[in-house]
């Protein structure tokens, strides 16, 4: 029975690990809840009052979640400085409690400093958050001068308990985080292969749902890859190892995504467009009879996809015997023409895709787990190992200096001014609603500005916070009536809600706000200040704070959503042009440079653009056509980024591979794409409204050029030109909604609808 349930538990854990890459949300929740629980236990043993228990719980939470630095030594320094800042904030809060005007002015100055300090990196951000949160605690518990010594002692206990949990009970190092992120990447890669198997087997009535699952898991795999790349520098021993892991992660991601396109093509009547995997609700290609459920080739294909999934998940420590080696050798054998089954060209492409994905998995296992047994290797596997070994020769990494805007254009300066103005409005308005609880409006104004960069983003975040608050008030009222005077039951529920708050924060801001508000209802119960009127007041103050935040964002140094989106769109296009141009230049025989760093910059810029378009794509937006245009543009850019990453990965094979050779003709093929990207950038930045995007003969027509002595599927020009062709089509697709004229071979011009 145990052996039967263990695989089930393993599958459940793999799903959980994949849903929370690196267990980052789980560990953050456990660390915060652990710090609060330890603080409450120590304060209870010291005989602290309920007021001190509440102050200690909130302070421990702030001391834990505010610190985001990765190295433990830096965390310790920030925590020590944070205690000094917390003591100063609590002291000033108590001293100014009887001086209303001076207290409000200091609070505004503190808010400005807390936001402005974000320009100094993680440490500045952490100290600003701690200062703001602890001053808020002084207002929440109505700190006075007489109770200041006890509250300062509570702060010391909270920070010490936070340090014990962070460094002893739930220790976190970059190496451990990276290890868990790598496991999550494997789990998500296996889930993507499972979704691709479902797509292969899906009937006509289920193919749309299966394709949506492939899209979702492709996006989640990319998310894991980006998270790993962001932590490689701290989580690996040296830059060469970091570059190697980055390369293998990128290879696996590209190969798996390409495999999905090939499966979709094999079960379609025509070659599938890559955009289908990136555009939600895109039309499903018409089915064909290339794959039949009872066909032997389809059964073999299904078996090998399942074998690929198991190979991804199986730890190297369990590679005993010849079973795993046999599966690995069979999959890698599909990279050779003679090992392909007799089938249509589209189906054979899927088997080749399985072989290439198997090669990327082998490279991933070598990079993450070290050398493995080679005694059972076939010639195909040996060739793959030799290619991987050749690619692993010293990789140099180059760093680029980035110079951001200065003065009032600096995001931290602008946001600090906006938050200060919005908070001033919230203080005035909050005083009219309640002279005792006006700080809720200020808190809401503060939080809606965090991690937002435009008026539209602030509006959406304010709406989500208000929605979560309304639902949380209902839950808080019910729980307060059930808990009554049971102090430790209330604290147990508070801990549960805090864990849920941190675990759901990256997933849903409305859900996080719900747990925060429900928790506050319990805290008011503990402080004997609970009433239905207090929770209703919480809704009113939240609505006021969100409104003040939107007003400040719209009137004070505003960043229009359209302007912000245009800036990020121009950045994405520039990065796309840099990656494509550098890859084509290298594939044409130019000097070798570091391309994967450029590809990562492209992905980062695209993620920023995706976040900035949320106000345009949100379900509540009244501009439906505009929402469709924004989703279409982002999907097209994701498709272009995929092909650019594929070009970069292929180009990096050139210095080491025996089968990939430079082709000087590619430089001419990529010239038109570079020109069109430059035209798009000029149009988005309003530097040139007269530029025209060029079309002409299909770049894929070069595929028909005969190169004697090389099988068709082995030629680098074949795959590269397919990527360039899709890039060319994608860039032209971007031109039309952006209102850029497109020349035709007959030298006529057409203009598409404005975005």
C-alpha positions in Angstrom: 0.0 0.0 0.0 2.9 2.3 0.8 4.5 1.7 -2.5 1.2 2.4 -4.3 0.6 5.8 -2.5 4.2 7.1 -2.8 4.0 7.8 -6.6 0.7 9.6 -5.9 2.3 11.7 -3.2 5.2 12.4 -5.5 2.9 13.5 -8.3 1.0 15.8 -6.0 4.2 17.3 -4.7 5.5 17.8 -8.3 2.3 19.7 -9.1 2.6 21.8 -6.0 6.3 22.5 -6.7 5.4 23.5 -10.3 2.6 25.8 -9.1 5.0 27.6 -6.7 8.4 27.8 -8.5 11.2 27.3 -6.0 8.6 27.1 -3.2 9.2 30.9 -2.9 5.6 31.6 -1.8 5.6 28.7 0.6 8.9 29.6 2.2 7.9 33.3 2.5 4.6 32.3 4.2 6.3 29.9 6.6 9.1 32.4 7.4 6.6 35.1 8.2 4.2 33.0 10.2 7.1 31.4 12.1 8.5 34.8 13.0 5.0 36.0 14.3 4.3 32.7 16.2 7.7 32.8 17.9 7.2 36.5 18.8 3.8 35.8 20.2 5.2 32.8 22.2 8.0 34.9 23.7 5.7 37.9 24.5 3.2 35.6 26.1 5.9 34.1 28.4 6.9 37.6 29.4 3.2 38.4 30.3 2.7 41.0 27.6 -0.7 42.6 27.1 -2.9 42.1 24.1 -1.8 45.5 22.7 1.9 44.4 22.8 1.0 41.1 21.3 -0.7 42.8 18.3 2.2 45.3 18.0 4.7 42.5 18.1 2.9 40.4 15.5 2.6 43.2 13.0 6.3 44.3 13.6 7.6 40.7 13.2 5.6 40.5 9.9 7.1 43.8 8.6 10.7 42.8 9.7 10.3 39.5 7.8 8.6 40.4 4.5 10.4 43.7 3.9 13.8 42.2 3.5 14.3 40.8 -0.1 18.1 40.6 -0.3 19.5 37.2 -1.3 22.7 37.0 0.6 22.4 36.2 4.4 25.1 38.6 5.4 23.3 41.5 3.7 20.0 40.4 5.2 21.6 40.5 8.7 22.9 44.0 8.2 19.6 45.2 6.8 17.7 43.6 9.8 20.0 45.4 12.3 19.5 48.7 10.5 15.8 48.0 10.3 15.6 47.7 14.1 17.1 51.1 14.5 14.7 52.6 12.0 11.8 50.8 13.7 12.7 52.1 17.2 13.0 55.6 15.8 9.6 55.4 14.0 7.8 54.0 17.1 9.4 56.7 19.3 8.4 59.5 17.0 4.9 58.0 16.6 4.5 58.0 20.3 6.0 61.5 20.9 3.8 63.0 18.1 0.6 61.3 19.1 -0.7 64.4 20.9 0.5 66.8 18.2 -1.9 66.2 15.3 -0.5 68.7 12.7 3.2 67.8 13.4 2.3 64.1 13.4 0.6 64.4 10.0 3.5 66.4 8.5 6.0 63.9 9.8 3.9 61.0 8.4 4.0 62.6 5.0 7.7 63.2 5.2 8.2 59.5 6.2 6.0 58.3 3.3 8.1 60.4 0.8 11.3 59.1 2.3 10.1 55.5 2.3 9.2 55.6 -1.4 12.2 57.6 -2.5 14.5 55.1 -0.7 13.6 52.5 -3.3 16.2 54.1 -5.6 18.9 52.7 -3.3 18.1 49.1 -4.0 16.7 46.3 -1.8 18.2 47.7 1.4 16.6 51.1 0.8 13.3 49.5 0.0 13.4 47.4 3.1 14.2 50.2 5.5 11.5 52.4 3.9 8.9 49.7 4.4 9.9 49.0 8.0 9.8 52.7 8.9 6.3 53.1 7.3 4.9 49.9 8.8 6.2 50.5 12.3 4.9 54.1 12.3 1.6 52.6 11.2 1.7 50.2 14.1 2.1 53.1 16.5 -1.1 54.6 15.1 -2.9 51.3 15.1 -2.2 50.6 18.8 -2.4 54.3 19.8 1.0 54.4 21.2 1.8 57.0 23.8 4.8 58.3 25.6 4.0 56.3 28.8 3.9 53.0 26.9 6.9 53.7 24.8 9.4 51.5 26.7 7.2 48.5 26.6 6.6 49.0 22.8 10.3 49.4 22.1 11.0 46.2 24.0 8.3 44.5 21.9 10.1 45.7 18.7 13.3 44.2 19.9 11.6 40.9 20.6 9.9 40.9 17.2 13.2 41.6 15.3 15.2 39.0 17.3 12.5 36.4 16.6 12.4 37.3 12.9 16.2 36.9 12.8 16.0 33.5 14.5 13.4 32.2 12.1 15.2 33.6 9.1 18.7 32.3 9.9 18.0 29.2 12.0 14.5 27.8 11.8 13.8 28.5 8.1 17.2 29.3 6.6 17.2 30.5 3.0 20.3 30.7 0.8 20.5 31.5 -2.9 21.9 28.0 -3.6 18.8 26.4 -2.0 16.5 28.7 -3.8 18.1 27.9 -7.1 18.0 24.2 -6.4 14.3 24.3 -5.8 13.8 26.6 -8.9 15.6 24.0 -11.0 13.3 21.3 -9.6 10.3 23.5 -10.4 11.5 24.0 -14.0 11.8 20.2 -14.5 8.2 19.8 -13.1 6.8 22.5 -15.3 8.7 21.1 -18.3 7.1 17.7 -17.6 3.7 19.3 -17.3 4.1 20.9 -20.6 5.0 17.6 -22.2 1.9 16.1 -20.6 -0.2 18.9 -22.0 1.3 18.2 -25.5 0.3 14.5 -25.1 -3.2 15.6 -24.4 -3.1 17.8 -27.5 -2.0 14.9 -29.5 -4.9 12.7 -28.3 -7.6 15.4 -28.1 -10.7 14.8 -30.2 -12.3 17.6 -32.3 -14.4 18.6 -29.3 -11.5 18.9 -26.9 -8.7 20.2 -29.0 -9.4 23.9 -28.1 -9.2 23.1 -24.4 -6.1 21.0 -24.9 -4.4 23.8 -26.9 -5.3 26.3 -24.1 -3.5 24.0 -21.6 -0.4 23.9 -23.8 -0.5 27.7 -23.9 -0.8 27.9 -20.2 2.0 25.5 -19.4 4.3 27.1 -22.1 3.8 30.5 -20.3 4.5 28.9 -16.9 7.7 27.2 -18.2 8.9 30.6 -19.4 8.1 32.1 -16.0 10.3 29.5 -14.3 13.1 30.1 -16.8 13.0 33.8 -16.1 13.0 33.3 -12.3 16.0 31.0 -12.6 17.9 33.5 -14.7 17.3 36.2 -12.2 19.0 34.1 -9.4 21.8 32.5 -11.3 24.5 35.0 -10.2 24.0 34.4 -6.5 23.0 30.7 -6.7 26.0 29.4 -8.6 29.7 29.1 -7.7 31.0 31.2 -10.6 29.9 33.1 -13.8 30.9 30.2 -16.1 28.6 27.8 -14.2 25.8 30.4 -14.3 26.2 30.9 -18.0 26.1 27.2 -18.6 22.9 26.7 -16.6 21.3 29.7 -18.3 22.2 28.2 -21.7 20.7 24.8 -20.8 17.5 26.2 -19.4 17.1 28.3 -22.6 17.7 25.3 -24.8 15.2 23.2 -23.0 12.5 26.0 -23.1 13.0 26.6 -26.8 13.0 22.9 -27.7 9.9 22.2 -25.6 8.0 25.2 -27.1 9.0 24.1 -30.7 7.8 20.6 -29.9 4.3 21.9 -29.2 4.3 23.8 -32.5 5.3 20.6 -34.4 2.6 18.5 -32.7 0.0 21.1 -33.5 1.2 21.1 -37.1 1.2 17.3 -37.3 -2.5 17.2 -36.3 -3.5 20.1 -38.5 -4.3 20.4 -42.2 -1.6 23.0 -42.7 1.6 24.2 -40.9 0.5 25.8 -37.6 1.4 29.4 -36.9 3.5 30.0 -33.8 1.2 32.8 -32.9 -1.5 30.1 -32.1 0.5 29.2 -29.0 0.7 32.8 -27.7 -2.6 34.4 -28.6 -5.4 33.4 -26.2 -8.6 32.3 -28.0 -6.7 32.1 -31.3 -8.5 30.0 -34.0 -7.7 26.3 -33.8 -6.1 25.0 -37.0 -8.3 22.6 -39.0 -7.6 18.9 -38.2 -6.1 16.5 -40.7 -5.8 12.7 -40.9 -2.0 12.7 -40.6 -2.4 11.3 -37.1 -5.0 8.5 -36.5 -5.6 7.2 -33.0 -5.1 3.6 -33.9 -2.1 4.1 -36.1 1.2 2.4 -35.1 3.1 5.6 -35.7 0.8 7.6 -33.5 1.1 4.9 -30.8 5.0 5.2 -31.0 4.8 9.0 -30.9 2.6 8.9 -27.8 5.0 6.3 -26.2 8.0 8.5 -26.9 6.4 11.6 -25.6 5.6 9.8 -22.4 9.2 8.5 -22.2 10.4 12.1 -22.6 8.2 13.3 -19.7 9.6 10.5 -17.5 13.2 11.3 -18.5 12.6 15.0 -17.5 11.3 14.0 -14.1 13.6 11.1 -13.2 16.4 12.1 -10.8 19.9 11.2 -11.9 20.3 9.2 -8.6 17.7 6.8 -9.9 19.4 6.1 -13.2 20.2 2.6 -12.3 20.3 -0.2 -14.9 19.8 0.1 -18.6 16.2 1.2 -18.8 16.8 4.9 -18.6 19.8 4.7 -20.9 17.7 2.7 -23.4 14.9 5.4 -23.4 17.4 8.2 -23.7 19.3 6.5 -26.6 16.0 5.9 -28.4 14.9 9.5 -28.2 18.3 10.9 -29.2 18.3 8.5 -32.1 15.6 10.6 -33.8 18.1 13.2 -34.5 19.4 10.9 -37.2 17.4 10.5 -40.4 17.8 6.7 -40.6 16.0 6.2 -37.2 12.9 8.1 -38.2 9.7 6.0 -38.7 8.0 6.1 -42.1 5.4 8.8 -41.9 4.4 12.2 -43.4 7.0 15.0 -43.2 5.0 16.8 -40.5 4.9 13.7 -38.3 8.6 13.0 -38.9 9.2 16.6 -37.7 7.6 15.8 -34.4 10.0 12.8 -33.9 12.9 15.1 -34.8 11.5 17.6 -32.2 11.4 14.8 -29.6 15.1 14.1 -30.4 16.1 17.7 -30.1 14.1 18.1 -26.8 15.8 14.9 -25.5 19.1 16.4 -26.3 18.2 19.6 -24.4 17.1 17.4 -21.4 20.4 15.6 -21.6 22.2 18.9 -21.5 20.1 20.1 -18.6 20.9 16.9 -16.6 24.6 17.3 -17.3 24.6 21.0 -16.3 22.5 20.5 -13.1 23.7 17.0 -12.0 27.2 16.6 -13.4 28.7 13.8 -15.4 26.8 10.6 -15.8 27.4 7.0 -16.8 28.2 6.7 -20.5 28.7 2.9 -20.8 25.4 2.3 -22.6 25.6 5.2 -25.0 24.8 4.6 -28.7 26.6 6.6 -31.5 23.7 9.1 -31.5 24.0 9.7 -27.8 27.8 10.0 -28.0 27.4 12.6 -30.8 25.0 14.6 -28.6 27.3 14.4 -25.6 30.2 15.6 -27.8 28.2 18.5 -29.1 27.2 19.5 -25.5 30.8 19.2 -24.3 32.0 21.4 -27.1 29.4 24.0 -26.3 30.4 24.0 -22.6 33.9 25.5 -23.4 34.5 28.7 -21.5 31.6 31.1 -22.0 32.4 34.8 -21.4 29.8 37.0 -19.9 29.6 40.7 -20.6 27.8 43.2 -18.5 26.2 46.4 -19.8 25.9 49.6 -17.8 22.4 51.0 -17.7 21.7 54.7 -17.1 18.2 55.4 -16.1 16.4 58.7 -16.1 17.3 61.4 -13.6 15.6 64.2 -11.7 11.8 64.3 -11.7 11.7 61.6 -14.4 13.3 59.1 -12.0 10.5 56.7 -11.1 11.3 56.7 -7.4 11.2 60.5 -7.2 8.0 60.9 -9.2 6.3 58.1 -7.2 7.4 59.6 -3.9 5.9 63.0 -4.8 2.7 61.3 -6.1 2.3 59.2 -2.9 2.9 62.2 -0.7 0.3 64.3 -2.4 -2.2 61.3 -2.4 -1.5 60.7 1.3 -2.1 64.3 2.1 -5.5 64.1 0.4 -6.2 60.8 2.2 -5.3 62.3 5.6 -7.6 65.3 5.1 -10.4 63.1 3.8 -9.8 60.4 6.3 -10.1 62.9 9.2 -13.6 63.7 8.0 -14.6 60.1 8.0 -12.9 59.2 11.3 -10.5 61.1 13.5 -9.3 57.8 15.0 -8.9 55.6 11.9 -7.9 57.9 9.1 -4.7 56.0 8.6 -6.5 53.3 6.7 -7.0 55.7 3.8 -3.3 56.6 3.9 -2.3 52.9 3.9 -4.5 52.2 0.9 -3.0 55.2 -1.0 0.5 53.9 -0.1 -0.1 50.3 -1.2 -1.8 51.0 -4.6 1.4 52.8 -5.7 3.7 49.8 -4.8 4.9 48.0 -8.0 2.8 50.2 -10.3 4.1 52.6 -12.9 1.1 54.2 -14.6 -2.3 55.7 -13.8 -4.1 52.7 -15.3 -2.2 50.2 -13.2 -3.0 52.2 -10.0 -6.7 52.3 -11.0 -6.8 48.5 -11.5 -4.9 47.9 -8.2 -7.2 50.2 -6.3 -10.3 48.4 -7.7 -8.9 45.0 -6.7 -8.0 46.2 -3.2 -11.5 47.6 -2.7 -13.1 44.4 -3.9 -11.0 42.3 -1.6 -11.7 44.6 1.3 -15.5 44.4 0.9 -15.4 40.6 0.9 -12.9 40.6 3.8 -15.2 42.8 5.9 -18.0 40.2 5.5 -15.6 37.4 6.5 -14.2 39.4 9.3 -17.6 40.1 10.8 -18.5 36.4 10.7 -15.2 35.4 12.3 -15.3 38.0 15.0 -18.8 36.8 16.1 -17.6 33.2 16.2 -14.2 33.9 17.9 -15.5 36.2 20.6 -13.1 36.4 23.5 -11.0 33.4 22.6 -7.6 35.1 22.3 -5.4 32.3 21.1 -8.0 31.0 18.7 -8.1 34.5 17.1 -4.2 34.5 17.0 -4.2 31.1 15.3 -6.6 32.4 12.6 -4.5 35.5 12.2 -1.5 33.3 11.5 -3.5 31.3 9.0 -4.6 34.4 7.2 -1.1 35.9 7.2 0.2 32.7 5.6 -2.6 32.8 3.0 -1.9 36.5 2.4 1.7 35.8 1.5 1.0 32.7 -0.4 -1.7 34.3 -2.6 -0.1 37.7 -3.0 1.7 37.0 -6.4 -1.5 35.3 -7.7 -4.3 37.7 -6.8 -4.1 41.1 -5.2 -7.9 41.0 -4.5 -7.5 37.7 -2.7 -4.6 39.0 -0.7 -6.6 42.1 0.3 -9.4 39.8 1.4 -7.1 37.9 3.9 -5.7 41.2 5.1 -9.1 42.6 5.9 -10.4 39.4 7.5 -7.2 39.4 9.7 -7.8 43.0 10.7 -11.3 42.1 11.9 -9.7 39.6 14.3 -7.1 42.0 15.5 -9.8 44.6 16.3 -11.5 41.8 18.2 -8.3 41.2 20.2 -8.0 44.9 21.0 -11.7 45.0 22.1 -12.4 47.7 19.5 -14.4 45.6 17.1 -17.7 46.6 15.7 -19.6 46.3 12.4 -19.2 50.1 12.1 -15.4 49.8 12.3 -15.3 47.3 9.4 -17.7 49.4 7.3 -15.4 52.4 8.0 -12.6 50.2 6.7 -14.4 50.0 3.4 -15.0 53.7 3.3 -11.4 54.5 4.1 -10.1 52.0 1.5 -12.3 53.6 -1.2 -11.1 57.0 -0.2 -7.5 56.0 -0.2 -7.7 54.4 -3.6 -9.5 57.4 -5.0 -6.8 59.8 -3.6 -4.1 57.6 -5.1 -5.8 57.7 -8.5 -6.3 61.5 -8.3 -2.6 62.1 -7.4 -1.4 59.7 -10.1 -3.6 61.5 -12.7 -2.7 65.1 -11.7 0.8 65.1 -10.3 3.6 64.2 -12.7 1.2 61.7 -14.4 2.4 58.7 -16.4 -0.3 58.0 -18.9 -0.9 54.3 -19.5 -0.6 54.8 -23.2 2.7 56.6 -22.9 4.0 54.1 -20.5 3.0 51.3 -22.8 4.5 53.0 -25.8 7.8 53.4 -24.0 7.9 49.7 -23.0 6.8 48.7 -26.5 9.7 50.7 -28.0 12.1 49.0 -25.6 10.8 45.5 -26.5 11.2 46.3 -30.2 14.7 47.6 -29.7 15.7 44.5 -27.7 14.1 42.3 -30.4 16.1 44.1 -33.1 19.3 43.7 -31.1 18.9 40.0 -30.5 17.8 39.3 -34.1 20.5 41.4 -35.7 23.3 39.9 -33.5 22.1 36.4 -34.1 21.8 36.8 -37.9 25.2 38.5 -38.0 26.8 35.6 -36.1 25.0 33.0 -38.3 26.3 34.8 -41.3 29.9 34.4 -40.2 30.3 37.4 -37.9 32.2 37.4 -34.6 30.8 35.4 -31.7 29.2 37.4 -28.9 27.1 36.6 -25.8 23.6 36.3 -27.2 21.6 34.7 -24.3 22.1 37.8 -22.1 20.5 39.9 -24.9 17.7 37.3 -25.2 17.1 37.6 -21.4 16.9 41.4 -21.7 14.3 40.9 -24.4 12.3 38.6 -22.1 12.5 41.0 -19.2 11.3 43.9 -21.3 8.5 41.8 -22.7 7.4 40.9 -19.1 7.3 44.6 -18.2 5.2 45.4 -21.3 2.8 42.5 -20.4 2.3 44.0 -16.9 1.8 47.5 -18.2 -1.0 46.4 -20.6 -3.0 44.9 -17.7 -5.2 48.0 -17.4 -5.9 47.8 -21.2 -6.7 44.0 -21.1 -8.5 43.9 -17.8 -12.1 42.6 -18.0 -13.6 45.8 -16.7 -12.1 48.0 -19.4 -14.9 49.5 -21.6 -12.7 49.7 -24.7 -13.2 46.2 -26.0 -11.5 46.8 -29.4 -8.5 48.3 -27.7 -8.3 45.3 -25.3 -8.2 42.9 -28.3 -5.5 45.0 -30.0 -3.3 45.0 -26.9 -3.7 41.3 -26.4 -2.9 40.8 -30.1 0.2 43.0 -29.9 1.6 41.2 -26.8 0.9 37.8 -28.4 2.7 38.8 -31.6 5.7 40.0 -29.6 5.8 36.8 -27.6 5.9 34.9 -30.9 8.7 37.1 -32.2 10.6 36.7 -29.0 10.4 32.9 -29.2 11.8 33.0 -32.8 14.5 35.5 -31.7 15.5 33.2 -28.8 15.7 30.3 -31.2 17.9 32.2 -33.5 20.2 33.2 -30.6 20.4 29.6 -29.4 21.2 28.3 -32.9 23.8 31.1 -33.4 25.6 30.1 -30.1 26.1 26.6 -31.5 28.3 27.9 -34.3 31.7 28.0 -32.5 31.4 24.4 -31.3 29.0 22.3 -33.5 30.2 20.1 -36.3 26.8 20.2 -38.0 26.0 23.9 -37.9 27.9 26.2 -40.2 27.6 29.9 -41.0 25.8 30.9 -44.2 26.7 34.4 -45.5 23.3 34.6 -47.4 21.5 35.0 -44.1 22.7 38.5 -43.6 20.7 39.7 -46.6 17.7 37.7 -45.4 17.7 39.5 -42.1 18.2 43.0 -43.5 14.5 43.6 -44.2 13.5 42.6 -40.7 16.0 45.0 -39.1 14.7 47.8 -41.3 11.1 47.1 -40.4 11.8 47.0 -36.7 13.6 50.3 -36.9 10.5 51.8 -38.7 8.2 50.5 -35.9 10.5 51.9 -33.2 10.5 55.3 -34.9 6.7 55.3 -35.2 6.1 54.3 -31.6 8.5 57.0 -30.4 7.0 59.5 -32.8 10.5 60.2 -34.3 9.3 59.3 -37.9 5.7 59.1 -38.9 6.6 58.6 -42.6 8.5 55.4 -42.5 7.2 52.4 -44.5 7.6 48.7 -43.6 8.8 46.7 -46.5 7.5 43.4 -47.7 8.7 41.3 -50.6 9.5 37.8 -51.7 9.2 35.2 -48.9 12.4 34.6 -47.0 11.4 30.9 -46.9 11.9 30.8 -50.6 15.6 30.4 -49.9 14.8 27.0 -48.5 14.5 25.6 -52.0 18.2 26.3 -52.7 19.9 23.0 -53.1 23.0 22.2 -51.1 24.2 18.9 -52.3 25.6 16.5 -49.8 23.5 17.6 -46.8 20.1 16.1 -45.9 17.4 18.8 -45.8 16.7 18.6 -42.1 20.4 18.9 -41.1 20.9 22.3 -42.8 21.2 25.2 -40.4 19.8 27.5 -43.2 16.6 25.5 -43.2 15.7 26.1 -39.6 17.1 29.6 -39.4 15.2 30.8 -42.4 12.0 29.4 -40.9 12.5 31.4 -37.8 13.4 34.5 -39.9 10.3 34.0 -42.0 8.1 33.9 -38.9 9.8 36.9 -37.6 9.3 38.8 -40.8 5.6 37.9 -40.7 5.3 38.9 -37.1 6.9 42.3 -37.6 4.6 43.0 -40.5 1.7 41.9 -38.3 2.9 44.5 -35.7 3.0 47.2 -38.4 -0.7 47.1 -39.2 -2.2 47.7 -35.7 0.5 50.4 -35.1 -0.6 52.3 -38.1 2.6 51.9 -40.1 2.2 51.8 -43.9 3.3 48.5 -45.4 4.7 48.5 -48.9 3.7 45.6 -51.2 5.8 44.1 -54.0 3.8 46.2 -56.4 5.0 49.4 -54.5 1.5 50.2 -53.2 0.9 51.2 -49.6 -1.7 50.2 -47.2 -2.5 51.5 -43.7 -3.9 49.4 -40.9 -6.1 50.5 -38.1 -4.5 52.6 -35.3 -3.8 50.8 -32.1 
